[in-house]
Amino acid sequence: VEQQIADVFSVSRTVVRQALNQLSRDRLVTLEPARGAFVATPSVEEARQVFEVRRMVEGGMVRALAACITDAQVAQLQAHLQEERTAVARSDVSGRTHLLADFHVVLARMLGNEVLAELVADLLSRSQLISLMYQSSLSAEQSQAEHDGIVAALERRDARGAARLMEQHLASVERNLRLDPRSPDLAAILKPQD
C-alpha cells in the first residue's frame, strides 16, 4: 500500500508512486490496477534462468576484460576490493551489499560497453530480489573472497581462469539459495539501515 511505504520513509505518496513505477519497469514490483503494488515473486525456475544468463554474460565479460585490462583498472579493482573487505569487517550490511553487487557492474563498465553495464545492473537487481526471497546462505566473506580470486586472475590476464572463477562464483551464489521463500516484513526490509 502506497501510504504504508510513504509512512515508513516519511515522504509523499507521489514520491512513492514514482518509485513504484520505476521498480515496476525494473520488474521488481508488480502493479495491479485497483489492488496496489506487490513485490515481484520470481519462481524457482526464473531464479535459475537469471543465474544461467549471469554465468553466460559475466563469464564472457571477464574473459574479454582479461584481454584488455589496464594496470590502472587492476588498481581500481583492488581499491574496490579493499572497500568490500572494510564493509564486511565492520558488518556494514547495506554498504557491503551495495559493494558486492557493484563489483559486477564495475567490471562491465571497464569494457566501455554501457549496454553491457545496464544489462548486468538489471540482472543484479533481479538477483538481489531472488536472494531476498530465497534467502541466500552465502556469506559476504565468501563472496568477497571469490571476488579476490577473480581480480587476481584478471591481474594475471588469465582469461580462462577469470571466466571459470566468475562462473563458479555465480554457481555458488545460486547453490546457496533456499528454495522455500519466506514472507518478509516489508517495513523491516525497506527501513534504511542505521
C-alpha angles and dihedrals in degrees: 000000000000094000093054091052091045089053093049091054098031092235136122124274088244091063090047092049091052091049092048091051090053091047089050091053087051089051092239094112131036116216115208118189113245090002105066139229124326131189106252113254110210113200124237088256092052089049090054091048093051092053092044090055091045091053091051096045100038094041089056090041095059091041089058093042093053089060094056109020115134128216088248090056091049088052090050090052091048089053090049090050090052090053089050091051092049093049092047093047094052093044092241095166099184093040095050093044090054094044095046091052095040090056089075094049091048089056091050093049091052088069089059092235110130093183089058091047091051091047092050091047090051092049090048091053090052091045091052091053089048091049090050092050097042094033106226116228090203107121122231088235092057093047091048092049090052089052088053089056093049092051091047089055091048090050088054088048086237101158096178092045093048091049092048092049092048091050090048091048093052092044088052092052090050094046091054095058117111109226095212106084118216127215104250124211100245095206091052093049095047096043110105113247116248 
